[in-house]
Amino acid sequence: MDGDAVVVTVVKLADDGSGDVVVRFHEAHGGRARATLTAGFRVADVTVTDLLERPLDGREPPVRDGDRLTVRLRPFELTTLRLRRC
């Protein structure tokens, strides 16, 4: 993850045993932030989820460029992404 204001707090496999990767991060400086997450694997799909890894309706997914995901965060916003591998 690039961007000094964004802190990654969790990288783990999804609780449902699917093999999906869950990444949780937040904006830590109290301002708006833009950061790019670069996955170390091919990403087939990305979903914004809640803390229980359930999809959030109405949330705009990150902008994708291959395996790079660009996110915009509000002050202190916590975001969880679920990455499905190819």
N, C-alpha and C positions, 0 to 999 in steps of 0.2 A: 504494500500500500504506500503510495507516495502522498505527500501532504503532511506537514508537521502537526496540524491541528487535529488530525484524525488518528484515533488510537484503536488498534485491533485488540479486542478482549477475548475472543473465542475463535478458534479454528478447530472443528471437530467433525466427525461423521454424524449424519443425521440419526436421531434416536430410533427411527423406524427400521433400521437395518438395510436401507435401500442402497447404501454406498454413496449417497449424495453428500456433499461437503457443505457444512454450515459455517458461515463467517459472520461474526458480530463485531460491530465497531461503533464508535461514537465521536462526536465533535467535542473536543475537550477545552477549547479556549474561550468559549462564549461568543463566537461569531459565526458567520456563514462560512462554509468550507466546500471546496471541490477537491475530490481525490480520485485517483485511479487505482483500482485493484487489479493486479496482474496474476492470473491463476497459473500455477505450474503444471497445468494439464488442460486438455481440450474441453471446453465448456459446451454442452449441448443445449442447456436451458438455464435460466436464472429466474428465481422467484423471490419476491420480498415477502418475508414472513413475520409473524409475531414471535414472542419469546418461547412459545411452545411449538414453534416450527410449523404453524398453520398458515396457509397463504392469506395475505391481506388483500381484500378487494379494494379497488380504487387507488391503490398505490402504484405510481409509475415506476416501472423497472429501470435499472440503470441503463445508460447508453452503452451498447456493446460494439466493440471493434475486435472481432476475433475472440481471444481469451482475455481481453482487457475490458474492464467494466468501470465506467466513470459515474460517480455518484455526487450528488449535491446534498449537503446537510445544513439544517438550521442550527442555531446555537444549542449546544448540548443534546442534539438529537441522537438517539440510539437506533441503529438499523441492523437488521438481520437478513442476510441473503442466503438462499439455498441454491447451490450450484450442482446441477446434474452433469455428470461426466459423460463424454462420448464413449 
